[in-house]
């Protein structure tokens, strides 16, 4: 169960760093629509990545390059 929570935390972090960082307004309906579109876009992107290759289907942040 703990491992499953770690996986979903990566999804939340990805969304918070992208679309959820720019909620459009203080109006509930506009923000709800934005959230629905952000979640749909995130899921479609993840599905396309999974179909493309295993590398693009990974969970979590991108590995940092060693310099």
Secondary structure by P-SEA (a helix, b strand, c coil): caaaaaaaaaaaaaaaaccccccccccaaaaaaaaaaaaaaaaaaaaaaaaaccccccccccccccc
